[in-house]
Amino acid sequence: MTIAEKAVTRNHRSSLLKVAGLSAALGLALLVPGLSGLHAKIEEPASYQPVSPTIDQARANILIARQLQFTHFRDLGISDELSGDVFDAYLNYLDSQRVYLTQQDIDALSQVKGRLGSALKTGQLQPGFDIYNLVQQRMIERLKFAKEVISAGVSELDFSTNEKIRVDRSEAPWEANKAALDKLWIKRIKNAVLAQRLNGADDEAIEETLLRRYEGQLKRAYQARSEDAFQAYMNAFTGMWDPHTSYFSPRTSENFNINMSLSLEGIGAVLQSDNEYTKVVRLVPGGPASKQGQLQPADRIVSVAQEDEKPVNVIGWRLDEVVDLIRGPRNSVVTLEVIPANASDETITRSIAINRDEVKLEEQSASKDIIQLERSGATYNIGVITIPTFYADFQAMQAGDPNYKSTTRDVRKLIDDLKQDGVDGIVMDLRNNGGGALHEANDLVGLFIDKGPTVQIRNANNDVQVLDDRDPTVSYDGPLVVLVNRMSASASEIFAGAIQDYGRGLVVGSQTFGKGTVQAVRPLNHGQLKITQSKFYRVSGGSTQHKGVIPDIEIPSRIDKSRIGEDALDHALPWDQIEAVPHTRYFDFSGVIDELRTRHDDRFNTNPEFSLLQKEIDFLNQQRQIDYVSLNLDERTAHHNQIESTRLTIANARRELRGEAPFETLEDLEDWQDAQVADPDNGDDELDFVIREGGHIMADLLELDQRMASILTPTQFAVKTEVP
């Protein structure tokens, strides 16, 4: 019997009775009125103090419940069914991978599953806090066990068996009891050790790293605060209405307000809690992380390191504390260790060094370029306008500055420049544009149409407001292509949807995010509530919510749609439609769209850049479909080598296309990538072929129908979107 196995047996014997007793006490505490918190009946570790709700939190809970029921866009009451959903969501938040609680714990907790709703209506928070305290105690037990195994020496672990571990346990059954959970944790530790061995670490360094990780998590567990439990519980509750409705504690509210004003230096990334991890939601255009290029949406942060200091493991940390650690003096470097969004399991990490800076408005500004396409002896000059975000300098506007910056003002100037250059068409690049100022989307549509509605906004009372472009002037009347991808959201979707509905241009790329809701932040006696109050609808009547904008011509993307997008979020508001509003239809593409798609497919099948993109997407999809990884050293090493070989092959194929020498090893590739990142002027033109394809589609359009070269005399009619 190995030392690790002895630890399992000893831990199981010493606490099996305590599990049953704790579960029974918990069930009793949740069911009997007047019984104080769970800690009144059980022995807690001396260093862990169970948290309790405050009067201010109870009052805030009542206010939240009222606002959700009476002012949220979704008409949803607090029922027994919702009570069960809150219970499941809360457990998913506290133990998403099902590695702390056992089925015995769940059986005891389930007795209160149908009663949380009535308690939440009246500010009775103790049941939620009891659940939180139990999970914290179980977490402490697990982390102590992990430390004991590591302290015994990772050399005691057996990597010659045929064991496997499930990569994602979010839908796995709960382990039956503590003994089964001990075995699972042995596997988890083996998995972590294997990952670091494959990255070249020796056993001594691995033990030091893992002990530091578990000790950091233990420290956080012991420091649990009442506000942590309350925010987690409230967000499980508010999330039943939709994923964009959430509670901000007083500290989180402070950070939210700081982010809105961009008043502190950081890395320019929007973060959120993702169970025990901090996840990247999106990058701020023009910010340090966006310019650096390696951090991506859906990456999860494992550790944060300051210059010349050891990394601090932040698994299990509160979001505001992670944000504080990432912020720092301007021009200083912070290094994030992240689990990449496309990683096959949580043990695969990479380190990303980012130079802190403030996000400057001018670095978010629209920009232009011109590309030339040679086709059958003819040359096409295509203007490209890139819009990272929909922005406006509100302070300068309010101060009466006639030269204040905004998306629409800047794009109008860029259009004038491109017209002087004699371009044959314009490609608007909205890829990775997460939205911004709504009125700028409305005004931007107005540059390409004479006048008319641009978007409809419906509130919870079914009142519909229509935003219009009332300026009859048209800045650009020529052929137009709009590029979008999965990260194009909100205002980007309003613009792309309007261009599509008006028949003003073609939308090219991949299905957009589908964020078609409007939130307001409302103050509470304790913290703030961000609540969804309205929904966007296109002029054709269909919502941009959930479905986003479907491109006329699709280009595949590396982004994992199953993890990124509105339809990947729990309880997202559904797609629906309202009445269309009268609007102009400039071009009818139905007669040429099939031929345009055929020509695009022909280029796709023969273009080596597209073929390489598809190979990379296929490789990423294979990695995402992996459900289990081996804990056998030889098997795992072979799999690791195969992944590295594929990465190197794809990178060298791309270099060959550019006439560059191939890399001999993956280390050479990573060194080159680090050098690229270190030089901000050394841009990577990897995705330029997507823009060029937008230009080719425009050239196809002009070849098929010269009438598309300018806006025709429009015919006014109303369109009713059909339900797909």
N, C-alpha and C positions, 0 to 999 in steps of 0.2 A: 504494500500500500504506500503510495507516494505521500509526501508531506501535504500536498494540496488535497488529496483524498481524505487524509486524516482531518484536515481542517473542516472539510464538508461534514464528516461524520460527527466531530465534536460539536460543531455549531448546531447541527440538527438535533442532537440529543439534548443539548442544554436549553433549547428554546422552543421545542415542539409544543409543550404545554402552555407556554406563554402566548403562542400564536392563537390557540383556541380561546384562552382566557381574554386576550385583548380583543378578539373579534366579538366575543359575546358582550363584553363591556361596551364596545362601540355600538353594537346594535341596540343595546339597552339605552345608552345615552341619547341616541337619535330618536328613540321611540317614546320615551317616558317624559311627559311634560314636567317642567320644573327641575329636571335633573341637570346639574351643571355640566360643563364640558367633559369630554372624555377623560381628561387628565385627572378628574376627581376619583376615578375608579381604577386607574392603572398606575404602575410605577414607570415613570419616564426616566431616561438617562439623566444623571445629575446635571450634565452640561447642556441639556436641551430643555428650553422653556416653551411649552405649548403656547401658541398665540391665541388671543381672544379678540372678538369684535368690540368696537367702540360705539358709543351713542351716535357720534357723527356719521360713522359708516352705516349704521342702521337707518338713519334719516336719509342719507344719500341713496341707499337701496330702495327705499319707498319712492323717492322722487324718480329714480331710474325706471322702476316698474311702471309708474304712471305715464311717463313720457313714452316709453316703448309701446304701451297699449293704446295710447290716444293720439300720438303725434307722428309715429313712424309711418313710412310709406306702406309697409306691409301690414295688413289688417290681421293681427295675430293676438289671440287672448292667451292667458296663462291657464293651462289645463293640466290634467294628469299626464297626458301624452307629452306635452312640452316639458313637464317635470322630469320625465324619464330621459328626454333628449338632453336636458341641461346636465343631468347626472352623468350621462355617457360622455358629453363634451368636456365636462370638468375632469373626469378621470383621464380622458385622452390628453388633456393639457398637462396634468400632473404626472402621468406615467404613460406617455404615448407609445413607448416600445414594450410596455408590459414587462418591465424588468425589476420592479420594486414590490408590487402587490402580488398576492397569490389568489387562487380561486377561493380559498377559505376566507380571505379578506373581502373579496367581492360578494360572496354569499351573505356575509354579515352586513355589508353596506347596502346591499340590494333591498333590504327591508325598508329603507327610507326613500328608495328611488322615486316612488310616486308621490311623495309628500313635500318635495323641495319647492314646488311651485307655490303652494299656499303659504309656505314660510317666507318666500321671497316677496310676496305681495305685501307682507306686514313687517318686513325688516328683521325677521328672525334669522340671524346669520349663523347661529351656533352649529347647525348641522353641516354647513359648508366648511366651517373652521375645523370641526372634528375630523372631517375627511382629509383636510389639508394636513392636520397634525399627524394623522396616521401615516400618510404618505411620507412626510418628513422623517418620521421615526423609522419607517421601513427603508428609506433611502440611507439613513445613517447606518443601519444594520448591514446593508449591502456593501457600502463603502468601507466599513470596518472589515468585513469579510474579504473584500478585494485587497485591502492593504495587508491583511494577514497572509494571503496567498502570495502576493508579490514579495513580502518580507522573507518568506520561506525560500525564495530564489526561483527565478523563471526557468532555471535549468531543471527543476523538478517536474516541469510540465512535459507531457508526452505528446510529441508532434508526429508520431509514426502511425497513429490510428487512422481510420477512415471517417472520422467525425466531420460533420459539416455544421455550419451555423446559418440560420436564416438571416438574410440581410435586413429586411424590413419586417418588424414584428408588430406593426400597428394593427394588423388584423389577425394575428396569431392568437390561439387560445391562451388564457392565463395559465401559468404553471400551477399544478395542483396544490403544492404545499412548499414548505421551506426547503425540504431536501431537493425537490426538483429545481427550485430556483437557484440553489447552490450549484447544481450541475450546469445550469445555464450560464451562471456567472463565470465558472471555470472556462467555459467555451468563449465567453466574451473576452476574458483576459488573454486566452490563447490567441484569439483573433487580433487583439491589439499588439501582442508581442510579435506575431508573424509579420504584421504590416511594417513594424519598425525594423525587424531583421531584414526584410526585403529592401528597406531604404538604406541599409548599410550600418545600422546602429548595433553596437555590441550589447551583450546582456546587462552589463553594469549600467550603461547609459539608459537602456530600456527601463530597468528597475527604478532608476532615479526619476525618469520622466513620468512613469506611471504613478509612482508614489506621490510625486508633486501634484499630479492631476487629481488623484483621489483625495489627497489632503486638502487641496483647494476646494473641491466640491463639499467635503465634510465641513470645512470652515463655514461655507455659505449655508449649509443646512442648519448648522447650529445657530446661525445669525438670522434665522427666519424672523420676519416682522409681520405684525398684524396687517400692514398695508399690502404685503405680498399676497397673503391669503385672500384679502378682500378684492384686489384687482383681478386675480386669477378667477375667482368665483364670479365676479360681475361680468367678466369678459366671456366666460362660458355661457352666462345668462343672456347678455346682449347679442352674442353671436347667433342666437336662435332666429333673430330677425333678419340679419344679413351680415356678411363678413366685414363690412366697412363701418358697422356700428360698434363702438367700443367705449369703455370707461377709461379715463385717464386719472390716475392718482394725482394729488397735488404736485409731487415731484415730476411725474411724467408730463403733466400739464406744462410745467416750467420748461421742460426740454422741447415739448411740442411748439410752444410759443417762440423759443429760441430758433428752432429749425425754420419756422415760418419767416422770421426776419433775417435768417442767415447771418447772425451777428457773431458767431464764434468760428474759429478756424477748425477744420477737421479734414475729412477725406471726401466729403461730398457724396454720401451714400445714405439712403433711407433704409433704416433697419427696423426689424420687428422681432418679438419673441416667437420662437418656433419650438415650443416645449422647452427642453433644457438647453437649446441652442439659440444663438442670435443669428437671424437670417437676413441676408441682403434682399430687400424688396426691389429697389431700383437705384440706379446711379443718377446723380444730379448732373445734367449736361454742363460741360465746361468745368466740372469739379476735378479735383486731383485724381480720384479713383477712375473717373471716366477717361481722363487724358492718359493715365498710366496704362490702362487697357487690359489688365489681367483679372481684376475682380469682376464677377458677373452676377446678375440677378439669380437668386436661389442658392448661392454659395452660403455655407454655414460657418460661422467663425468659431474656431476651437481655442485659439490663444491670441494674445496681444503682447507685443514686445516693444519697449522703447529703445532708443539708440543705446547700444553697448550694455543692454541689460538682458537678463534671462526672460524668456516668454512667461506670461502669466496665463494659466489655463482659465478660461472663462465659461466653461460648460457649467450650467446651473446658475450662472450669475443673473442678476436682474438687469433688464435692458438699460436702465438709466446708468447703472454702474459700468456697463460695457461701453456706453457712449462716452462717459467721463474718461475712461481709460484711452479711448481712441482719440479724443480731442487733445490738443496740445499746442505749443507755440508754433507760430508760422515758420515754415522752412525746416522744421524738424521732421524726422523720419519715424514712422510707425510701421511695424511689420505684423501683418495678420497671417495666422495659420488658418487655412480654411479647408473645409470639405467641399470640393468643387461640385457644382450642380449636377454634372454628368458622371460623378464618381459611382462606381458599382457598389461600394459599401462605405461605411462611416470611418473605416481605418485609413482610407486613401486621402491624404492631405497634401497641400502645397503652401509654400510661404510666399507672401506678396508684400514687398516693401513699397510704401506710398509716402510721398513728400507732402506734409500737411500744408494747406493753404486755404485762403478764403475763396468762395465761389464768386467770380466777378461777372457782372451782367454782360460785359462785352464779350466774354468767352462763351456765353450762351447764344450769341447773336447768329442770325441767319447769314449764310455765306454762299458764294456762287463759284461756278467753274464752267468751263466749256470743254466738251469732248468732241472729237472728230471721228466719224464713221465712214469708212470707204466701202461702198456697196455697188458692185457692177459698174465701176467707172464713175459713179456719182459720189460726191462728198456731202455728208450731212453734218452740220454744226448743231450740236445739242447743248442747250443751256441746262445746268444742274443747280438747283437751289436747295441747300441743306438747312433744315429747320430743327435744331436740337430740342426746342421747347417753345411754348407759347408764352411770351414774356411781355411785360410793360413796366416801365420805370414810373410807378405810381407816385413816388415822391416828387419827381420832376414834373409830372403831369399836374399834380395838385398845386405846385408852386408856379404854374403858368409858363414853364419853359417851352417855347415853341419848337424846340429841337429835341424834345424828349424821345427816348428810344422805345420802340415797340416792334413786335413781329411784323405787323402789317406795314408800318412805315418803312422798315428796313427792306422788306421784300419788294415793296413798290419801287424803291430805288434800284434794287438789284434787277428787277424786270426791265426798267428803263435802260440800264447798262447793257443787258443782254440783247434788247431790241436794237440798240445802236450797233452791237456787234453782229447783227444779222443772223441770229440763230433761227433754225428751222422749227424748233419746238423746245419745250421746257419740261424737264423731269423734276418734280418736287419730291425730295427725299425726306420722308417722315418716319423712317425706321428708327426705333428706339426712342421716339418722342412720346413721353408719358403724359403729355397734356400741359395744362397751365391755365392761363387767363381765358375764360369762356368768351368774353367779348372780342378777344383777338381772333379766335377761330371764326366767329361771325364776320368780322371785318375782312379777314383774309379770303373767305369765300367770295366776298364782294369784289375783290380784285379781278375775278374771273367770270362774273356774271353781270348783267346790267342792273337788275334789282330783283328782290324777291325774298321769300322766307329761307332761313338757313337751318333752323333747328326748332323743335318743339320741346317744352318742359312741362311735365305734368306732376302735380303735387298729390298728396294723400287724399285731398278732397275732390280729385278728378278735375281740378281747374287746370286749363292748358294755356300756357304763355307761348307765343310764337315770336322768336327773334328774327328780325328782318334786316336785309341790306337795302337801305333806302337811297343809296347813291347810284344814279343811273350810269355813271362813268365806268368803263372797263379798262383796266390797266393792261390786260393781255387777252387777246382774242384768238390766239393760235392753238395748235395741238398741245395737249397736256397729258402727262403720265404722272400718277402719284404712287410712290413706292412706300409700302408699309410692311411691318412684320408683327410678330406676336407681342412685342414691347410697345407698339403704337397704341396709345390708349386715350380715352376721354376726349379732350379737345381735338386730338389727331383724328379720332374716329368721326367726330362731328364734321370736320373738314372733308375727309375722304368720302364719307357717306353722302354729303351734299354734292360733291363733284360727281359722284356716281349717279345720284338721283336726277341731277340736272342733265345727265348725258354730256357733261362738259369735258370729261376726260376719262381715261382708263385707270383703274386701280390695279396695281401689280404687286405681287409679293405673297405673303402668307396671311392667314386669318388673324385679325387684330385681337387685342386683349379682351375686349368686351366689357369695359368699365363704363357703364351708362347710367350711373347714379350720382346724385348730388348730396353732399353732407353739410350739416351745420354743427358748430361746436357750441354747446350750451353750458353755462356755468351751473354748478351744483353747490350746495353748502360745503361739500368736501370733494374737490376735484372737478372734472368736467366730463360731459357726455358728448361724444361725436355720434350724431344720429343721421341716418339717411332719411331725407325728407322729399326728394323729387327724383324724377327719372327722365332721361333724354330720349327723344324720338326723332327719327329722321323726317324730312318733309314728305316722304312717301308713306309715313305712318309707322314703319317698323322701328322697334327700339334698337339702340346700339348695345343695350345691356345683354350680357351673357353670350350673345352670338357674335358681337363685334361687327366688323365689315368683312364680307367675303370678297376677295379680289376677283377681278374679271379674268385675270391670267395668274396662275399660281406658280410661285417659285419656292421650292422646299427650303426649310430652315433647320439649323442645328438645334434650335430651342425646343425643349421638351414640353409639348402642349399639355401633357398629362399633369405637369407640375406648375406650369406658369400660365395664367389666364383666369378670367372670371369663372369659366365653367369648371375649373379645377378646385374652386373654393367651396367649402361646405355652406349650405343655406344661402347661396347666391340667389338674388332675385331673378325670376325667369324672364325669358324673352317674351314680349307680347307686342301688340300693335294697337294704334288708335287711328282715327280718321286721317287720311292724307290732307295736306293743304295744297291749294292750287300753286303750281310752279311750272316754270318753263322747262321744256326738254329740247336741248340744243341739237344733239346728235343722237341718232339711233344706230348703235353699233351691232345690232342683231344680224345685219346682213354680212358683216365682215368678221365677227368675233371667232367663228369656227376656223376660218383661214388664218387669223392671227395666232390662234392657239396651235394650229398645225405647224406654222412656221417657227413658233417658239419651241415646240417640242423637237423639231428637226435640229434646231441649233443646240438645244439641250443635249440631244443624243450624240452630237458630233463635237461639241465644245469640251476640250479636256478639263477646263476649270469646273464646268458643271458636273462632269463625270466624277471628278475628284471630290467635289462637294457631296455628291450622292454617296460615294464610298465612305466618306467621313460620317455622314448621317446614319448609314447602315451600321457602321462600327459602334457609334454612340447608342443606337437603338439596341444592339446586341448586349451592350454593357448594362443598359437600363432594365433589360429583361431577366437579368441574373437574379434568381431568388435565394440561392444558397451559395456560400463560398466554402471551400475545403479548409480544414484545419490540419491537413497533412502537409508537412513542410515541402516535400518533393512536388506534390500536385500544385500547391500554391505557388511555388517558385516557377513551375512551368507555365502556369496561367499568367503570372506577372510578366515573365519574359515575352510571352505572346502579345500581351497588351503593349509593352514597350516597343516591340518589333513593328507592330501595326502603326503606332504613332510615328515612328521613325520613317517607315515606308511612305506614309501619307505626306509627311513634311518634305521628304526628299523628292517625291513626285512633283510637289508644288515648286520646289527650287529648280527642278529640271525644266519646268515650263517657263521659268524666268531666266533660264540660261545660267544658273548659279550652281556652284559645286555642291555635291551632296554632303550631308553630315555623316561622319563615320560612326558616331555613337549618339545615344540619347543625351548624354551629358553635354556633347557639343551643341546639340539643338537647344538645350535649356540655357547654356551659357549665351548663345546667340539671342535667345528671347530676352534674357536679362539685359543684354547690351542694347537691344531695341528699346526696351522700356526706359533705360537710363538716358536715352537720347530722345527728347520729345520731338525733335525735328526730323527724326528718322521714321517717318510714317510707314505703316504696313498697308499696302494697296491690295490686300488679299481679296476684299469684297468689291473692288471696282468693277468686276465683270457683271455684277448685278445691276449697277447703274448703267453700264454699257448695254445690257440687255434691255433695260427700259428705253434707251435710245433706239435700239433696233426695232422694238415694238412700235415706237412712234414712226420710224421710217417705213415700216410695213404698212402702217395706217395710211400714210400719205401716198404710198405707191398704189394702194388698193382703192382709195377714194380721195381725190384732190379737194373735194368739198370740205374735208376735215381740216383744211389749212386755216379756216377762219370760221367764226360763229355765223351760222346761217340765220335768216329771219326766223325767230322762234314762233312756235305755236303754243298757246297757253292751254293747259289742260290739267286736270287733277288725276292723280294716280293712286290706286288703292293697292297696297302691298299684299300679296297673297301669302297665306300661311304655308311654310314649306312642309 
